[in-house]
Amino acid sequence: MTSLRKLGSSDLEVFPLALGGNVFGWTADQAASFAVLDAYTAAGGNFVDTADSYSAWVDGNSGGESETIIGRWIAARGNRDDVVIATKVSQHPDHQGLSAATIKAAADASLRRLGTDRIDLYYTHFDKPEVPVAEIIGALDDLVRAGKVRRIGASNISPERLQESLDHSDREGLARYVALQPQYNLVSRDTYEGALQDVAERAGLAAVPYYALASGFLTGKYRPGATVDSPRAGRAAAHLDTERGRRVLTALDEIAAAHGAEIPTVALAWLASRPTVAAPISSARTPEQLPALLAVADLTLTPEELTRLTQASSA
């Protein structure tokens, strides 16, 4: 059985791969989503990541579809206490921003869709610098005190605002961020490394990176001349045009072959080894896509292999 990782300074313990719920209600309908969730938890997974806005960008959707599907699955399986649910606030079409009123109304809406009485980890999805830190942290603290939220986190936030938020929590004795969700992967390192990672490391925050496989590029499917049927194909294939993207693919190919592992497993293993990272996020549209993701829990790369990937991915 894969050992769980403590999420920063919190009491939350999570599987070393978070299952992304962005595809639920988008490229995976309810039946497919249930199948993926069943396969993930059957393998020992317990950390499901979503947002109140998923998937408002799809024609005919209004936002909250992912939460609704997850809520129906929890109700059908009766496993609420076995799953750590993370969701986010600020982007739902009906609850835009991070005013105190918006945060509280959005949390109540998420709880209704999820069919639960508490959110385990509640992120601010995109920081809104026009809203004072005191207002955001105050609203989140109210939710924690009310028992509606267990722990709080931040995503898409500057190092300065993150530090200001932590300082405010410490000074006022309010709920404090325990997790940070940055964009971070082998071909996108400056989106986290540097000042933002430094704040997280000093504060003992756990990083839960999104775009862990660079929209699919780090699965190895994207090669010169290859056509991939995916709504994210354009963004992923663009990495083929960069020297760094090609270097990373070469290194991944050789290390994967040495371990008899799949390419995405190696890419996730590098990410999971990085300072502060607790659990990369990756999504799957079908159960068949899961084994290569879940295998990150059991793959340990050598120091030399980690160094090679780090060097190959340097800008």
C-alpha positions as YAML, in Angstrom:
chain: A
units: angstrom
residues:
- id: 1
  name: MET
  ca: [0.00, 0.00, 0.00]
- id: 2
  name: THR
  ca: [1.38, 3.39, -1.03]
- id: 3
  name: SER
  ca: [2.06, 5.60, 1.95]
- id: 4
  name: LEU
  ca: [0.18, 8.89, 2.07]
- id: 5
  name: ARG
  ca: [1.96, 12.24, 2.27]
- id: 6
  name: LYS
  ca: [1.17, 14.92, 4.83]
- id: 7
  name: LEU
  ca: [-0.06, 18.08, 3.15]
- id: 8
  name: GLY
  ca: [2.25, 20.76, 4.49]
- id: 9
  name: SER
  ca: [1.62, 21.53, 8.14]
- id: 10
  name: SER
  ca: [-1.98, 20.31, 7.99]
- id: 11
  name: ASP
  ca: [-3.55, 17.11, 9.24]
- id: 12
  name: LEU
  ca: [-4.56, 16.15, 5.69]
- id: 13
  name: GLU
  ca: [-2.84, 13.06, 4.32]
- id: 14
  name: VAL
  ca: [-2.95, 12.54, 0.58]
- id: 15
  name: PHE
  ca: [-1.94, 10.08, -2.12]
- id: 16
  name: PRO
  ca: [1.14, 11.31, -4.04]
- id: 17
  name: LEU
  ca: [-0.96, 11.90, -7.16]
- id: 18
  name: ALA
  ca: [-4.00, 14.17, -7.06]
- id: 19
  name: LEU
  ca: [-6.74, 13.29, -9.55]
- id: 20
  name: GLY
  ca: [-7.72, 16.34, -11.59]
- id: 21
  name: GLY
  ca: [-11.45, 16.82, -11.97]
- id: 22
  name: ASN
  ca: [-11.26, 19.38, -14.78]
- id: 23
  name: VAL
  ca: [-12.33, 16.76, -17.35]
- id: 24
  name: PHE
  ca: [-15.46, 15.68, -15.46]
- id: 25
  name: GLY
  ca: [-18.44, 17.09, -17.32]
- id: 26
  name: TRP
  ca: [-16.18, 18.14, -20.20]
- id: 27
  name: THR
  ca: [-14.32, 15.36, -22.02]
- id: 28
  name: ALA
  ca: [-15.58, 12.72, -19.57]
- id: 29
  name: ASP
  ca: [-19.33, 12.33, -19.03]
- id: 30
  name: GLN
  ca: [-20.76, 11.13, -15.73]
- id: 31
  name: ALA
  ca: [-20.35, 7.42, -16.47]
- id: 32
  name: ALA
  ca: [-16.75, 7.86, -17.61]
- id: 33
  name: SER
  ca: [-16.00, 10.10, -14.63]
- id: 34
  name: PHE
  ca: [-17.40, 7.51, -12.20]
- id: 35
  name: ALA
  ca: [-15.22, 4.85, -13.83]
- id: 36
  name: VAL
  ca: [-12.09, 6.99, -13.47]
- id: 37
  name: LEU
  ca: [-12.88, 7.88, -9.85]
- id: 38
  name: ASP
  ca: [-13.55, 4.22, -9.04]
- id: 39
  name: ALA
  ca: [-10.25, 3.09, -10.60]
- id: 40
  name: TYR
  ca: [-8.28, 5.86, -8.87]
- id: 41
  name: THR
  ca: [-9.62, 5.08, -5.41]
- id: 42
  name: ALA
  ca: [-9.34, 1.32, -5.96]
- id: 43
  name: ALA
  ca: [-5.61, 1.88, -6.50]
- id: 44
  name: GLY
  ca: [-5.31, 3.73, -3.19]
- id: 45
  name: GLY
  ca: [-5.91, 7.27, -4.42]
- id: 46
  name: ASN
  ca: [-7.73, 9.64, -2.09]
- id: 47
  name: PHE
  ca: [-7.06, 13.22, -3.33]
- id: 48
  name: VAL
  ca: [-9.54, 14.70, -5.84]
- id: 49
  name: ASP
  ca: [-9.00, 18.24, -7.16]
- id: 50
  name: THR
  ca: [-11.71, 20.35, -8.79]
- id: 51
  name: ALA
  ca: [-13.00, 23.93, -8.94]
- id: 52
  name: ASP
  ca: [-16.40, 25.58, -8.88]
- id: 53
  name: SER
  ca: [-15.86, 26.89, -12.42]
- id: 54
  name: TYR
  ca: [-15.22, 23.48, -14.04]
- id: 55
  name: SER
  ca: [-16.39, 23.32, -16.79]
- id: 56
  name: ALA
  ca: [-18.09, 26.63, -17.55]
- id: 57
  name: TRP
  ca: [-16.09, 26.98, -20.79]
- id: 58
  name: VAL
  ca: [-18.05, 24.16, -22.47]
- id: 59
  name: ASP
  ca: [-21.07, 25.16, -24.57]
- id: 60
  name: GLY
  ca: [-24.23, 24.40, -22.60]
- id: 61
  name: ASN
  ca: [-22.43, 24.25, -19.24]
- id: 62
  name: SER
  ca: [-22.80, 26.85, -16.51]
- id: 63
  name: GLY
  ca: [-19.96, 25.87, -14.15]
- id: 64
  name: GLY
  ca: [-20.03, 23.39, -11.30]
- id: 65
  name: GLU
  ca: [-20.47, 20.33, -13.49]
- id: 66
  name: SER
  ca: [-17.34, 18.68, -12.13]
- id: 67
  name: GLU
  ca: [-18.36, 19.24, -8.51]
- id: 68
  name: THR
  ca: [-21.82, 17.87, -9.24]
- id: 69
  name: ILE
  ca: [-20.43, 14.67, -10.74]
- id: 70
  name: ILE
  ca: [-18.02, 14.20, -7.84]
- id: 71
  name: GLY
  ca: [-20.89, 14.78, -5.40]
- id: 72
  name: ARG
  ca: [-23.06, 12.18, -7.12]
- id: 73
  name: TRP
  ca: [-20.18, 9.70, -7.09]
- id: 74
  name: ILE
  ca: [-19.56, 10.22, -3.36]
- id: 75
  name: ALA
  ca: [-23.27, 9.74, -2.66]
- id: 76
  name: ALA
  ca: [-23.37, 6.58, -4.76]
- id: 77
  name: ARG
  ca: [-20.27, 5.08, -3.17]
- id: 78
  name: GLY
  ca: [-20.82, 6.30, 0.40]
- id: 79
  name: ASN
  ca: [-17.12, 7.09, 0.74]
- id: 80
  name: ARG
  ca: [-17.02, 10.75, 1.77]
- id: 81
  name: ASP
  ca: [-14.73, 10.12, 4.75]
- id: 82
  name: ASP
  ca: [-12.22, 8.27, 2.56]
- id: 83
  name: VAL
  ca: [-11.62, 11.10, 0.07]
- id: 84
  name: VAL
  ca: [-9.84, 14.45, 0.41]
- id: 85
  name: ILE
  ca: [-11.77, 16.91, -1.75]
- id: 86
  name: ALA
  ca: [-10.13, 20.12, -2.93]
- id: 87
  name: THR
  ca: [-12.05, 22.81, -4.78]
- id: 88
  name: LYS
  ca: [-11.54, 26.46, -5.64]
- id: 89
  name: VAL
  ca: [-13.26, 29.85, -5.62]
- id: 90
  name: SER
  ca: [-13.15, 33.03, -7.76]
- id: 91
  name: GLN
  ca: [-13.97, 31.94, -11.31]
- id: 92
  name: HIS
  ca: [-17.53, 30.58, -11.30]
- id: 93
  name: PRO
  ca: [-19.69, 32.73, -13.63]
- id: 94
  name: ASP
  ca: [-22.10, 33.44, -10.77]
- id: 95
  name: HIS
  ca: [-19.39, 33.96, -8.14]
- id: 96
  name: GLN
  ca: [-16.61, 35.98, -9.71]
- id: 97
  name: GLY
  ca: [-13.87, 37.39, -7.52]
- id: 98
  name: LEU
  ca: [-12.77, 37.10, -3.92]
- id: 99
  name: SER
  ca: [-14.90, 39.51, -1.94]
- id: 100
  name: ALA
  ca: [-15.96, 38.10, 1.42]
- id: 101
  name: ALA
  ca: [-19.57, 37.76, 0.25]
- id: 102
  name: THR
  ca: [-18.50, 35.98, -2.94]
- id: 103
  name: ILE
  ca: [-16.23, 33.53, -1.13]
- id: 104
  name: LYS
  ca: [-18.97, 32.56, 1.33]
- id: 105
  name: ALA
  ca: [-21.72, 32.26, -1.29]
- id: 106
  name: ALA
  ca: [-19.46, 30.25, -3.60]
- id: 107
  name: ALA
  ca: [-18.48, 27.89, -0.79]
- id: 108
  name: ASP
  ca: [-22.14, 27.22, 0.02]
- id: 109
  name: ALA
  ca: [-22.83, 26.53, -3.66]
- id: 110
  name: SER
  ca: [-19.87, 24.15, -3.86]
- id: 111
  name: LEU
  ca: [-21.04, 22.31, -0.74]
- id: 112
  name: ARG
  ca: [-24.49, 21.85, -2.27]
- id: 113
  name: ARG
  ca: [-23.08, 20.48, -5.54]
- id: 114
  name: LEU
  ca: [-20.65, 18.20, -3.73]
- id: 115
  name: GLY
  ca: [-23.40, 17.00, -1.41]
- id: 116
  name: THR
  ca: [-21.17, 17.34, 1.64]
- id: 117
  name: ASP
  ca: [-20.94, 19.39, 4.80]
- id: 118
  name: ARG
  ca: [-17.26, 20.32, 4.44]
- id: 119
  name: ILE
  ca: [-14.59, 21.03, 1.87]
- id: 120
  name: ASP
  ca: [-11.26, 19.51, 2.87]
- id: 121
  name: LEU
  ca: [-9.05, 22.00, 1.01]
- id: 122
  name: TYR
  ca: [-10.42, 25.28, -0.32]
- id: 123
  name: TYR
  ca: [-8.22, 27.28, -2.70]
- id: 124
  name: THR
  ca: [-8.47, 30.82, -3.93]
- id: 125
  name: HIS
  ca: [-8.34, 29.95, -7.64]
- id: 126
  name: PHE
  ca: [-6.94, 33.24, -8.99]
- id: 127
  name: ASP
  ca: [-5.84, 35.97, -6.65]
- id: 128
  name: LYS
  ca: [-7.59, 39.33, -7.00]
- id: 129
  name: PRO
  ca: [-5.06, 41.98, -5.95]
- id: 130
  name: GLU
  ca: [-7.78, 44.63, -5.75]
- id: 131
  name: VAL
  ca: [-9.29, 42.77, -2.77]
- id: 132
  name: PRO
  ca: [-7.42, 43.34, 0.51]
- id: 133
  name: VAL
  ca: [-5.71, 40.29, 1.96]
- id: 134
  name: ALA
  ca: [-7.51, 40.93, 5.23]
- id: 135
  name: GLU
  ca: [-10.90, 40.50, 3.54]
- id: 136
  name: ILE
  ca: [-9.95, 37.26, 1.79]
- id: 137
  name: ILE
  ca: [-8.32, 35.63, 4.80]
- id: 138
  name: GLY
  ca: [-11.10, 36.85, 7.07]
- id: 139
  name: ALA
  ca: [-13.76, 35.20, 4.90]
- id: 140
  name: LEU
  ca: [-11.80, 31.96, 4.65]
- id: 141
  name: ASP
  ca: [-11.26, 31.96, 8.39]
- id: 142
  name: ASP
  ca: [-15.02, 32.35, 8.93]
- id: 143
  name: LEU
  ca: [-15.60, 29.27, 6.75]
- id: 144
  name: VAL
  ca: [-13.04, 27.27, 8.74]
- id: 145
  name: ARG
  ca: [-14.58, 28.34, 12.05]
- id: 146
  name: ALA
  ca: [-18.03, 27.38, 10.76]
- id: 147
  name: GLY
  ca: [-16.74, 23.89, 9.92]
- id: 148
  name: LYS
  ca: [-17.49, 24.31, 6.21]
- id: 149
  name: VAL
  ca: [-13.78, 24.22, 5.24]
- id: 150
  name: ARG
  ca: [-11.00, 22.22, 6.89]
- id: 151
  name: ARG
  ca: [-7.89, 23.80, 5.37]
- id: 152
  name: ILE
  ca: [-7.18, 26.61, 2.90]
- id: 153
  name: GLY
  ca: [-4.79, 27.06, 0.00]
- id: 154
  name: ALA
  ca: [-3.91, 29.50, -2.78]
- id: 155
  name: SER
  ca: [-3.40, 29.16, -6.52]
- id: 156
  name: ASN
  ca: [-2.18, 31.62, -9.13]
- id: 157
  name: ILE
  ca: [-0.87, 34.16, -6.62]
- id: 158
  name: SER
  ca: [2.25, 36.33, -6.56]
- id: 159
  name: PRO
  ca: [5.01, 35.72, -4.02]
- id: 160
  name: GLU
  ca: [4.31, 39.12, -2.49]
- id: 161
  name: ARG
  ca: [0.59, 38.53, -2.00]
- id: 162
  name: LEU
  ca: [1.21, 35.03, -0.70]
- id: 163
  name: GLN
  ca: [3.66, 36.32, 1.89]
- id: 164
  name: GLU
  ca: [1.29, 39.14, 2.85]
- id: 165
  name: SER
  ca: [-1.51, 36.61, 3.32]
- id: 166
  name: LEU
  ca: [0.61, 34.36, 5.51]
- id: 167
  name: ASP
  ca: [1.81, 37.31, 7.58]
- id: 168
  name: HIS
  ca: [-1.77, 38.49, 8.11]
- id: 169
  name: SER
  ca: [-2.88, 35.03, 9.23]
- id: 170
  name: ASP
  ca: [0.00, 34.77, 11.66]
- id: 171
  name: ARG
  ca: [-0.47, 38.25, 13.05]
- id: 172
  name: GLU
  ca: [-4.23, 37.95, 13.53]
- id: 173
  name: GLY
  ca: [-4.35, 34.28, 14.52]
- id: 174
  name: LEU
  ca: [-6.53, 33.36, 11.54]
- id: 175
  name: ALA
  ca: [-6.66, 30.35, 9.22]
- id: 176
  name: ARG
  ca: [-3.39, 30.04, 7.30]
- id: 177
  name: TYR
  ca: [-2.68, 28.66, 3.85]
- id: 178
  name: VAL
  ca: [-1.25, 25.12, 3.99]
- id: 179
  name: ALA
  ca: [-1.03, 24.45, 0.26]
- id: 180
  name: LEU
  ca: [-0.13, 26.24, -2.94]
- id: 181
  name: GLN
  ca: [-1.25, 25.18, -6.41]
- id: 182
  name: PRO
  ca: [1.20, 26.55, -9.00]
- id: 183
  name: GLN
  ca: [1.69, 25.73, -12.65]
- id: 184
  name: TYR
  ca: [4.83, 23.60, -12.62]
- id: 185
  name: ASN
  ca: [6.32, 20.88, -14.80]
- id: 186
  name: LEU
  ca: [9.47, 19.95, -16.71]
- id: 187
  name: VAL
  ca: [8.84, 22.55, -19.41]
- id: 188
  name: SER
  ca: [7.40, 25.22, -17.13]
- id: 189
  name: ARG
  ca: [9.73, 25.75, -14.20]
- id: 190
  name: ASP
  ca: [9.89, 29.52, -13.82]
- id: 191
  name: THR
  ca: [6.15, 29.52, -13.06]
- id: 192
  name: TYR
  ca: [7.06, 28.21, -9.61]
- id: 193
  name: GLU
  ca: [10.79, 28.05, -8.98]
- id: 194
  name: GLY
  ca: [12.30, 31.19, -7.54]
- id: 195
  name: ALA
  ca: [10.51, 33.65, -5.26]
- id: 196
  name: LEU
  ca: [7.19, 31.77, -5.10]
- id: 197
  name: GLN
  ca: [8.83, 28.48, -4.17]
- id: 198
  name: ASP
  ca: [11.00, 30.29, -1.64]
- id: 199
  name: VAL
  ca: [7.91, 31.63, 0.16]
- id: 200
  name: ALA
  ca: [6.30, 28.19, 0.12]
- id: 201
  name: GLU
  ca: [9.43, 26.53, 1.47]
- id: 202
  name: ARG
  ca: [9.92, 29.05, 4.28]
- id: 203
  name: ALA
  ca: [6.26, 28.80, 5.28]
- id: 204
  name: GLY
  ca: [6.08, 25.00, 5.11]
- id: 205
  name: LEU
  ca: [3.44, 25.00, 2.38]
- id: 206
  name: ALA
  ca: [2.80, 21.92, 0.26]
- id: 207
  name: ALA
  ca: [2.89, 22.46, -3.51]
- id: 208
  name: VAL
  ca: [0.22, 20.66, -5.54]
- id: 209
  name: PRO
  ca: [1.21, 21.53, -9.13]
- id: 210
  name: TYR
  ca: [-1.27, 21.76, -11.99]
- id: 211
  name: TYR
  ca: [-0.40, 21.19, -15.67]
- id: 212
  name: ALA
  ca: [1.94, 18.54, -14.26]
- id: 213
  name: LEU
  ca: [2.15, 16.93, -17.71]
- id: 214
  name: ALA
  ca: [2.13, 20.22, -19.66]
- id: 215
  name: SER
  ca: [-1.32, 19.71, -21.18]
- id: 216
  name: GLY
  ca: [-0.25, 16.23, -22.34]
- id: 217
  name: PHE
  ca: [3.12, 17.07, -23.88]
- id: 218
  name: LEU
  ca: [4.94, 15.12, -21.17]
- id: 219
  name: THR
  ca: [2.98, 11.96, -21.95]
- id: 220
  name: GLY
  ca: [5.24, 11.49, -24.97]
- id: 221
  name: LYS
  ca: [2.32, 11.38, -27.41]
- id: 222
  name: TYR
  ca: [3.45, 14.53, -29.16]
- id: 223
  name: ARG
  ca: [6.12, 13.83, -31.74]
- id: 224
  name: PRO
  ca: [7.08, 15.42, -35.07]
- id: 225
  name: GLY
  ca: [4.45, 14.45, -37.63]
- id: 226
  name: ALA
  ca: [2.09, 12.92, -35.05]
- id: 227
  name: THR
  ca: [-1.54, 14.02, -34.79]
- id: 228
  name: VAL
  ca: [-3.16, 13.89, -31.35]
- id: 229
  name: ASP
  ca: [-6.93, 14.14, -30.89]
- id: 230
  name: SER
  ca: [-7.18, 16.39, -27.86]
- id: 231
  name: PRO
  ca: [-8.72, 19.80, -27.14]
- id: 232
  name: ARG
  ca: [-5.33, 20.76, -25.67]
- id: 233
  name: ALA
  ca: [-3.26, 19.49, -28.62]
- id: 234
  name: GLY
  ca: [-2.21, 22.91, -29.90]
- id: 235
  name: ARG
  ca: [-0.84, 24.06, -26.56]
- id: 236
  name: ALA
  ca: [0.97, 20.78, -25.93]
- id: 237
  name: ALA
  ca: [2.46, 20.39, -29.40]
- id: 238
  name: ALA
  ca: [3.99, 23.88, -29.21]
- id: 239
  name: HIS
  ca: [6.69, 22.48, -26.92]
- id: 240
  name: LEU
  ca: [8.02, 20.43, -29.84]
- id: 241
  name: ASP
  ca: [9.17, 23.68, -31.40]
- id: 242
  name: THR
  ca: [11.48, 24.46, -28.49]
- id: 243
  name: GLU
  ca: [14.95, 23.11, -27.87]
- id: 244
  name: ARG
  ca: [14.06, 22.49, -24.25]
- id: 245
  name: GLY
  ca: [10.97, 20.48, -25.18]
- id: 246
  name: ARG
  ca: [13.01, 18.23, -27.46]
- id: 247
  name: ARG
  ca: [15.77, 17.80, -24.82]
- id: 248
  name: VAL
  ca: [13.23, 16.84, -22.19]
- id: 249
  name: LEU
  ca: [11.57, 14.27, -24.46]
- id: 250
  name: THR
  ca: [14.92, 12.65, -25.24]
- id: 251
  name: ALA
  ca: [15.80, 12.38, -21.56]
- id: 252
  name: LEU
  ca: [12.35, 11.05, -20.68]
- id: 253
  name: ASP
  ca: [12.57, 8.42, -23.43]
- id: 254
  name: GLU
  ca: [15.91, 7.10, -22.21]
- id: 255
  name: ILE
  ca: [15.06, 7.10, -18.49]
- id: 256
  name: ALA
  ca: [11.67, 5.49, -19.09]
- id: 257
  name: ALA
  ca: [13.35, 2.75, -21.14]
- id: 258
  name: ALA
  ca: [15.87, 2.14, -18.36]
- id: 259
  name: HIS
  ca: [13.08, 1.58, -15.83]
- id: 260
  name: GLY
  ca: [10.61, -0.15, -18.13]
- id: 261
  name: ALA
  ca: [8.29, 2.71, -17.17]
- id: 262
  name: GLU
  ca: [5.99, 4.95, -19.15]
- id: 263
  name: ILE
  ca: [7.04, 8.47, -20.04]
- id: 264
  name: PRO
  ca: [4.36, 10.30, -18.00]
- id: 265
  name: THR
  ca: [5.34, 8.26, -14.94]
- id: 266
  name: VAL
  ca: [8.92, 9.52, -15.22]
- id: 267
  name: ALA
  ca: [7.81, 13.13, -15.76]
- id: 268
  name: LEU
  ca: [5.59, 12.96, -12.68]
- id: 269
  name: ALA
  ca: [8.32, 11.26, -10.63]
- id: 270
  name: TRP
  ca: [10.69, 14.16, -11.34]
- id: 271
  name: LEU
  ca: [8.01, 16.62, -10.26]
- id: 272
  name: ALA
  ca: [7.12, 14.64, -7.13]
- id: 273
  name: SER
  ca: [10.79, 14.72, -6.10]
- id: 274
  name: ARG
  ca: [11.05, 18.51, -6.18]
- id: 275
  name: PRO
  ca: [11.26, 20.56, -2.98]
- id: 276
  name: THR
  ca: [7.86, 21.29, -1.39]
- id: 277
  name: VAL
  ca: [5.88, 19.16, -3.89]
- id: 278
  name: ALA
  ca: [3.40, 16.86, -2.15]
- id: 279
  name: ALA
  ca: [1.28, 15.61, -5.05]
- id: 280
  name: PRO
  ca: [1.20, 16.62, -8.71]
- id: 281
  name: ILE
  ca: [-2.27, 16.89, -10.27]
- id: 282
  name: SER
  ca: [-3.11, 14.92, -13.38]
- id: 283
  name: SER
  ca: [-6.43, 14.06, -14.98]
- id: 284
  name: ALA
  ca: [-7.68, 11.06, -16.93]
- id: 285
  name: ARG
  ca: [-10.64, 10.74, -19.28]
- id: 286
  name: THR
  ca: [-10.67, 6.94, -19.07]
- id: 287
  name: PRO
  ca: [-9.51, 4.33, -16.54]
- id: 288
  name: GLU
  ca: [-6.99, 3.10, -19.11]
- id: 289
  name: GLN
  ca: [-5.06, 6.37, -18.77]
- id: 290
  name: LEU
  ca: [-4.64, 5.97, -15.01]
- id: 291
  name: PRO
  ca: [-1.95, 3.29, -14.54]
- id: 292
  name: ALA
  ca: [0.83, 5.46, -15.98]
- id: 293
  name: LEU
  ca: [-0.18, 8.25, -13.60]
- id: 294
  name: LEU
  ca: [-0.65, 6.13, -10.49]
- id: 295
  name: ALA
  ca: [2.72, 4.46, -11.03]
- id: 296
  name: VAL
  ca: [4.42, 7.66, -9.85]
- id: 297
  name: ALA
  ca: [3.78, 6.41, -6.31]
- id: 298
  name: ASP
  ca: [6.16, 3.48, -6.86]
- id: 299
  name: LEU
  ca: [8.86, 4.91, -9.16]
- id: 300
  name: THR
  ca: [12.02, 6.26, -7.58]
- id: 301
  name: LEU
  ca: [14.48, 7.88, -9.96]
- id: 302
  name: THR
  ca: [18.20, 7.82, -9.22]
- id: 303
  name: PRO
  ca: [19.97, 11.06, -8.29]
- id: 304
  name: GLU
  ca: [21.70, 10.94, -11.68]
- id: 305
  name: GLU
  ca: [18.39, 10.60, -13.52]
- id: 306
  name: LEU
  ca: [16.86, 13.47, -11.59]
- id: 307
  name: THR
  ca: [19.88, 15.62, -12.38]
- id: 308
  name: ARG
  ca: [19.66, 14.74, -16.04]
- id: 309
  name: LEU
  ca: [16.01, 15.78, -16.22]
- id: 310
  name: THR
  ca: [16.71, 18.96, -14.28]
- id: 311
  name: GLN
  ca: [19.50, 19.89, -16.67]
- id: 312
  name: ALA
  ca: [17.49, 18.98, -19.77]
- id: 313
  name: SER
  ca: [14.61, 21.15, -18.58]
- id: 314
  name: SER
  ca: [16.69, 24.19, -17.80]
- id: 315
  name: ALA
  ca: [15.74, 27.16, -19.93]
...
